[in-house]
Amino acid sequence: MQEDRLEFLASHGGPFFELQRRLNLVHERSLHTGRRILLFVAAAWAVPLLLTLPTLASETPTLRAYLTDPGPWARFLVGIAAFLAAEQSVEAGLRRKLGQFLRAPLIPPASQESAISALDKALARRNSIPAEVVCLALAVFSAVLAFATFKQAPLTNWAATVTGDVHHLTLAGWWCVFISIPLFIFLFCRGVWRHLVWAKLLRSIAHLDLRLVSTHPDGKGGLAFVGDYPNAYVLFVFGVSCGMAAAVAKHQMQADLSAATLTTIMAAWLLIVLAFFAYPLSAFSKPLTQMKDRTLLTLSARATIQQRGAERKAIGENVVAPDAKEAEQSIDPVDLTKQYEQTRKLSSMLVNRKTLLPVAAAALIPFAIAGASKLPYKEVFSVLKKLLLI
């Protein structure tokens, strides 16, 4: 089977991609990432900024409030840019990982049709219209929540003004409700959905009869390359974390945030991120464990025969349970000790701290930056270091 028959382009397909293609924003052979970042960030972040400029001549100018609010910077500028930039790295990273299953080759001919069937189902899920409709619905729901939040703000800000007891959304506020916030949430939900599609595909491959070997130098039976796929999502995780860290930073502006609370938030978020990527990788633990157990039992049986033969050769007979028929058996001269030790050290877990360090750092650094705006730098750095070295 050719590698191109097992190709999953994570950022292609689906209604939103097709809409962008018709608008000439993307091409089948190019995502035009830079151009789309400029366009989407301009729509989400720059337009509200421009809409605050007319207020400079009023009694309540909102430009300064907009520029000092961490929310628009984190979500509409950094977050959206990170989501779009991640599409390129995610697609390239997942494509290489999937191709390696055939280059190794880990998928035997008898299982290749099953692999293609799993891929076809994954592509159908990736292109699902209902899935993107749900993502759009969640984006609309987030806009409704944002509208309610702006209307309940106790003070005048860049998104809403308060006259007496009446709240009025500014032009920038209306733009964020209808455009900026839904765009951020839609790109986030779409990215999460497509990762779940990839996760299901990986779990389907894990159930195939893969050509694993216990003595593979990677210590993972030949599957170590799969374990570092989450690093393709570094930019995506960074974008999500920036959006969440902005909420922490905004809370710090209104109330004190202790180091203990920040540590709890960061630790909980790190666990969520790691679980997000551990889900698909955990499916490979069962075949690796089964292979390890079977190999150890087989090597143990062969070693018993071999070592009893060596004992007979050295002292003329077996000390325990001598058998004349056993003495007639030929002895394999290969030393099984090294192979047994390598197999015993094989790890059935593809998830570990070392391989996920980049994505863990991307998840925590925005929170550390938010915390350092109020808490002592050394204290925040200590928390970050401890969580990354867990």
C-alpha positions as CSV (number, residue, x, y, z in Angstrom):
1,M,0.0,0.0,0.0
2,Q,1.3,3.4,-1.0
3,E,1.8,6.1,1.7
4,D,-0.6,8.5,0.0
5,R,-3.4,5.9,0.5
6,L,-3.1,6.5,4.2
7,E,-3.2,10.3,4.3
8,F,-5.1,12.4,6.7
9,L,-5.1,16.2,6.0
10,A,-6.4,17.5,9.3
11,S,-6.9,21.1,8.1
12,H,-8.6,20.3,4.8
13,G,-12.2,19.4,4.1
14,G,-15.5,20.5,5.7
15,P,-17.8,23.4,5.0
16,F,-15.6,26.1,6.5
17,F,-12.6,25.0,4.4
18,E,-14.8,24.9,1.3
19,L,-16.0,28.4,2.0
20,Q,-12.5,29.7,2.4
21,R,-11.5,27.9,-0.9
22,R,-14.3,29.5,-2.8
23,L,-13.2,32.9,-1.4
24,N,-9.7,32.1,-2.6
25,L,-8.3,32.2,1.0
26,V,-7.0,28.6,0.8
27,H,-6.0,26.2,-1.9
28,E,-5.9,22.4,-2.0
29,R,-2.1,22.6,-2.0
30,S,-1.6,25.6,0.3
31,L,-3.4,26.9,3.4
32,H,-2.0,30.4,2.8
33,T,-1.6,30.7,6.6
34,G,0.1,34.1,6.7
35,R,-2.5,35.8,4.6
36,R,-5.4,34.3,6.5
37,I,-3.8,35.3,9.9
38,L,-3.7,38.9,8.7
39,L,-7.3,38.9,7.5
40,F,-8.8,37.1,10.5
41,V,-6.9,39.1,13.1
42,A,-7.7,42.3,11.3
43,A,-11.4,41.4,11.4
44,A,-11.4,40.2,15.1
45,W,-8.9,42.6,16.7
46,A,-8.1,45.5,14.5
47,V,-11.7,46.5,13.6
48,P,-12.8,46.9,17.2
49,L,-9.7,48.9,17.8
50,L,-10.7,51.2,14.9
51,L,-14.2,51.5,16.3
52,T,-12.9,52.9,19.5
53,L,-11.1,55.8,17.8
54,P,-14.1,58.0,17.4
55,T,-14.5,58.0,21.2
56,L,-11.3,59.9,21.6
57,A,-13.2,63.2,21.3
58,S,-15.9,62.1,23.8
59,E,-15.9,62.4,27.6
60,T,-15.4,58.6,27.9
61,P,-12.8,57.5,25.4
62,T,-12.6,53.7,25.2
63,L,-9.4,53.3,23.2
64,R,-7.2,53.1,26.3
65,A,-9.6,50.6,27.9
66,Y,-9.5,48.4,24.8
67,L,-5.7,48.5,24.6
68,T,-5.3,47.7,28.3
69,D,-7.8,44.8,28.4
70,P,-5.9,41.5,28.1
71,G,-9.0,39.8,26.7
72,P,-8.8,41.2,23.1
73,W,-5.1,40.8,22.9
74,A,-5.1,37.2,24.1
75,R,-8.1,36.0,22.2
76,F,-8.6,38.1,19.1
77,L,-4.9,38.7,18.3
78,V,-2.7,35.9,19.8
79,G,-5.4,33.3,20.0
80,I,-6.8,33.5,16.5
81,A,-3.4,33.8,15.0
82,A,-2.2,30.8,16.9
83,F,-5.2,28.7,15.8
84,L,-4.6,29.5,12.2
85,A,-0.8,29.0,12.4
86,A,-1.4,25.6,14.1
87,E,-3.4,24.3,11.2
88,Q,-0.2,24.1,9.1
89,S,1.9,22.4,11.8
90,V,-0.9,20.0,12.9
91,E,-1.5,18.9,9.3
92,A,2.2,18.3,8.6
93,G,2.8,16.6,11.9
94,L,-0.1,14.2,11.7
95,R,0.6,13.4,8.1
96,R,4.2,12.3,9.0
97,K,3.0,10.2,11.9
98,L,0.4,8.4,9.8
99,G,2.8,7.8,7.0
100,Q,5.3,6.2,9.4
101,F,2.9,3.4,10.0
102,L,3.5,2.3,6.4
103,R,7.2,3.3,6.1
104,A,8.1,1.2,9.2
105,P,6.1,-0.9,8.1
106,L,3.9,-1.5,11.1
107,I,0.7,-2.3,9.3
108,P,0.8,-5.8,7.7
109,P,-0.8,-6.4,4.3
110,A,-3.7,-8.3,5.9
111,S,-4.7,-5.3,8.0
112,Q,-4.2,-2.6,5.3
113,E,-7.8,-2.7,4.1
114,S,-9.0,-2.2,7.7
115,A,-6.6,0.8,8.0
116,I,-8.0,2.3,4.9
117,S,-11.6,1.7,6.1
118,A,-10.7,3.5,9.4
119,L,-9.2,6.4,7.4
120,D,-12.3,6.7,5.2
121,K,-14.5,7.0,8.4
122,A,-12.1,9.6,9.8
123,L,-12.3,11.7,6.6
124,A,-16.1,11.5,6.7
125,R,-16.1,12.8,10.2
126,R,-13.6,15.5,9.3
127,N,-15.8,16.7,6.5
128,S,-19.0,16.4,8.6
129,I,-21.5,19.3,8.0
130,P,-23.4,18.6,11.3
131,A,-20.1,18.8,13.3
132,E,-19.3,22.2,12.0
133,V,-22.9,23.3,12.5
134,V,-22.5,22.3,16.2
135,C,-19.3,24.3,16.3
136,L,-21.1,27.3,14.8
137,A,-24.0,26.9,17.3
138,L,-21.5,26.9,20.2
139,A,-20.0,30.1,18.7
140,V,-23.4,31.7,18.6
141,F,-24.1,30.6,22.2
142,S,-20.8,32.2,23.3
143,A,-21.9,35.4,21.6
144,V,-25.1,35.4,23.6
145,L,-23.1,34.9,26.8
146,A,-20.8,37.7,25.9
147,F,-23.7,40.0,25.2
148,A,-25.1,39.2,28.7
149,T,-21.8,39.7,30.3
150,F,-21.2,43.1,28.6
151,K,-24.7,44.2,29.7
152,Q,-24.1,43.2,33.3
153,A,-20.7,45.0,33.6
154,P,-20.9,47.4,36.6
155,L,-18.7,50.0,35.0
156,T,-18.2,51.7,31.7
157,N,-15.6,50.0,29.5
158,W,-14.7,49.7,25.8
159,A,-17.5,47.2,25.1
160,A,-20.4,48.9,27.0
161,T,-21.3,52.3,28.5
162,V,-23.5,52.8,31.5
163,T,-25.9,55.7,31.7
164,G,-27.8,55.5,35.0
165,D,-28.9,51.9,35.2
166,V,-29.0,51.4,31.5
167,H,-26.2,49.6,29.6
168,H,-25.5,50.4,26.0
169,L,-23.0,48.3,23.9
170,T,-20.5,50.4,22.0
171,L,-19.8,49.8,18.3
172,A,-16.7,47.8,19.3
173,G,-18.8,45.8,21.8
174,W,-21.4,44.9,19.1
175,W,-18.6,43.9,16.7
176,C,-17.0,41.6,19.2
177,V,-20.4,40.0,20.0
178,F,-21.2,39.3,16.4
179,I,-17.7,38.7,14.9
180,S,-14.7,38.5,17.2
181,I,-15.9,36.2,19.9
182,P,-17.8,33.8,17.7
183,L,-14.8,33.5,15.4
184,F,-12.5,32.7,18.3
185,I,-14.9,30.1,19.7
186,F,-15.6,28.5,16.3
187,L,-11.9,28.1,15.4
188,F,-11.4,26.6,18.9
189,C,-14.3,24.1,18.7
190,R,-13.4,23.1,15.1
191,G,-9.8,22.4,16.2
192,V,-11.0,20.3,19.1
193,W,-13.4,18.3,16.9
194,R,-10.7,17.5,14.4
195,H,-8.4,16.3,17.1
196,L,-11.1,14.0,18.3
197,V,-11.5,12.7,14.8
198,W,-7.7,12.0,14.7
199,A,-7.9,10.4,18.2
200,K,-10.6,8.0,16.9
201,L,-8.4,7.2,13.9
202,L,-5.4,6.4,16.1
203,R,-7.5,4.2,18.4
204,S,-8.7,2.3,15.4
205,I,-5.2,1.7,14.2
206,A,-4.2,0.6,17.7
207,H,-6.7,-2.3,17.4
208,L,-5.0,-3.6,14.2
209,D,-2.5,-6.5,14.3
210,L,0.5,-4.2,14.2
211,R,4.1,-5.4,13.6
212,L,5.5,-4.6,16.9
213,V,8.8,-5.9,18.3
214,S,9.8,-5.9,21.9
215,T,13.5,-5.1,21.3
216,H,13.0,-2.0,19.2
217,P,15.6,0.6,20.1
218,D,13.0,3.2,20.8
219,G,11.9,1.3,23.9
220,K,8.2,1.4,22.8
221,G,8.0,-1.5,20.5
222,G,8.4,0.8,17.4
223,L,5.7,3.2,18.4
224,A,7.6,6.0,20.1
225,F,7.1,8.2,17.1
226,V,3.4,8.3,17.8
227,G,3.9,9.5,21.3
228,D,5.3,12.9,20.4
229,Y,2.4,13.8,18.0
230,P,0.9,16.2,20.6
231,N,3.8,18.6,19.9
232,A,2.2,19.4,16.6
233,Y,-0.5,21.1,18.6
234,V,1.8,23.4,20.5
235,L,0.4,26.5,18.8
236,F,-3.2,25.4,19.2
237,V,-2.7,24.8,22.9
238,F,-0.9,28.1,23.3
239,G,-3.8,29.9,21.7
240,V,-6.4,28.2,24.0
241,S,-4.2,28.9,27.1
242,C,-3.9,32.6,26.1
243,G,-7.6,32.9,26.0
244,M,-8.0,31.3,29.4
245,A,-5.1,33.1,31.0
246,A,-6.6,36.4,29.9
247,A,-9.6,35.6,32.2
248,V,-7.1,35.0,35.1
249,A,-5.3,38.3,34.3
250,K,-8.6,40.2,34.2
251,H,-9.6,38.7,37.6
252,Q,-6.3,39.9,39.0
253,M,-7.1,43.4,38.0
254,Q,-10.3,43.3,40.0
255,A,-9.2,41.1,43.0
256,D,-6.1,39.6,44.4
257,L,-5.1,36.1,43.2
258,S,-2.9,34.0,45.5
259,A,0.0,31.8,44.4
260,A,-1.9,28.8,45.8
261,T,-5.0,29.6,43.6
262,L,-2.8,30.2,40.5
263,T,-1.0,26.9,41.2
264,T,-4.3,25.0,41.4
265,I,-5.6,26.6,38.2
266,M,-2.4,25.8,36.3
267,A,-2.2,22.2,37.6
268,A,-5.9,21.5,36.7
269,W,-5.4,23.0,33.2
270,L,-2.2,20.9,32.7
271,L,-4.1,17.7,33.6
272,I,-6.9,18.6,31.2
273,V,-4.4,19.2,28.3
274,L,-2.5,16.0,29.1
275,A,-5.7,13.9,29.2
276,F,-6.7,15.5,25.9
277,F,-3.7,13.9,24.2
278,A,-3.4,10.8,26.4
279,Y,-6.8,9.6,25.3
280,P,-5.8,8.4,21.8
281,L,-2.3,7.3,22.9
282,S,-3.7,5.1,25.7
283,A,-5.1,2.7,23.1
284,F,-1.6,1.5,22.3
285,S,-0.9,0.4,25.9
286,K,-2.9,-2.8,25.5
287,P,-1.1,-4.2,22.5
288,L,2.2,-3.2,23.9
289,T,1.5,-4.8,27.2
290,Q,0.2,-8.0,25.5
291,M,3.3,-8.2,23.3
292,K,5.6,-7.6,26.3
293,D,4.0,-10.3,28.3
294,R,3.9,-12.9,25.5
295,T,7.5,-12.1,24.5
296,L,8.8,-12.4,28.1
297,L,7.0,-15.8,28.5
298,T,8.4,-17.1,25.2
299,L,11.9,-15.9,26.0
300,S,11.7,-17.4,29.5
301,A,10.7,-20.8,28.1
302,R,13.5,-20.7,25.5
303,A,16.0,-19.6,28.1
304,T,15.0,-22.5,30.3
305,I,15.7,-25.0,27.6
306,Q,18.9,-23.2,26.6
307,Q,20.3,-22.9,30.1
308,R,19.4,-26.5,31.0
309,G,21.4,-27.6,27.9
310,A,24.3,-25.4,29.0
311,E,24.1,-27.1,32.5
312,R,24.2,-30.6,30.9
313,K,27.2,-29.6,28.8
314,A,29.0,-28.2,31.8
315,I,28.4,-31.0,34.4
316,G,27.1,-33.9,32.3
317,E,23.5,-33.8,33.5
318,N,20.7,-31.6,34.9
319,V,20.7,-31.3,38.6
320,V,16.9,-31.0,38.9
321,A,14.5,-33.3,37.0
322,P,17.0,-34.9,34.5
323,D,15.3,-36.3,31.4
324,A,17.0,-38.5,28.8
325,K,14.7,-37.2,26.0
326,E,15.5,-33.7,26.9
327,A,19.2,-34.4,26.5
328,E,18.6,-35.3,22.8
329,Q,17.2,-31.9,22.0
330,S,19.3,-29.5,20.0
331,I,20.2,-26.2,21.8
332,D,20.0,-22.8,20.2
333,P,23.4,-21.1,20.8
334,V,21.9,-17.5,20.7
335,D,22.2,-15.8,24.1
336,L,18.7,-14.6,25.0
337,T,19.8,-12.5,28.1
338,K,20.1,-9.2,26.2
339,Q,16.8,-9.7,24.4
340,Y,15.0,-10.6,27.7
341,E,16.4,-7.5,29.4
342,Q,15.4,-5.2,26.6
343,T,11.9,-6.6,26.6
344,R,11.6,-6.3,30.4
345,K,12.4,-2.6,30.1
346,L,9.9,-1.9,27.3
347,S,7.4,0.7,28.3
348,S,3.7,0.3,27.4
349,M,3.0,4.0,28.0
350,L,3.5,6.3,25.0
351,V,2.7,9.4,27.2
352,N,5.5,10.7,29.3
353,R,6.8,14.0,30.6
354,K,9.7,14.3,28.3
355,T,7.8,13.9,25.0
356,L,5.0,16.2,26.1
357,L,7.2,18.9,27.6
358,P,6.7,21.4,24.7
359,V,2.9,21.1,24.7
360,A,2.9,21.3,28.6
361,A,5.0,24.5,28.4
362,A,2.6,26.0,25.8
363,A,-0.3,25.2,28.2
364,L,1.3,26.9,31.3
365,I,3.4,29.8,30.0
366,P,0.4,32.1,29.4
367,F,-0.8,31.5,32.9
368,A,2.6,32.2,34.3
369,I,2.8,35.5,32.4
370,A,-0.7,36.5,33.7
371,G,0.3,35.6,37.2
372,A,3.6,37.5,37.0
373,S,1.7,40.7,36.4
374,K,0.7,40.8,40.1
375,L,2.6,38.0,41.9
376,P,6.4,38.0,42.4
377,Y,8.2,36.7,39.4
378,K,10.3,34.2,41.3
379,E,7.3,32.7,42.9
380,V,5.5,32.2,39.6
381,F,8.6,30.8,37.9
382,S,8.9,28.3,40.8
383,V,5.3,27.1,40.2
384,L,5.9,26.8,36.5
385,K,9.1,24.8,37.0
386,K,7.5,22.4,39.4
387,L,4.6,21.7,37.2
388,L,6.8,21.1,34.1
389,L,9.0,18.7,36.0
390,I,6.3,16.6,37.5
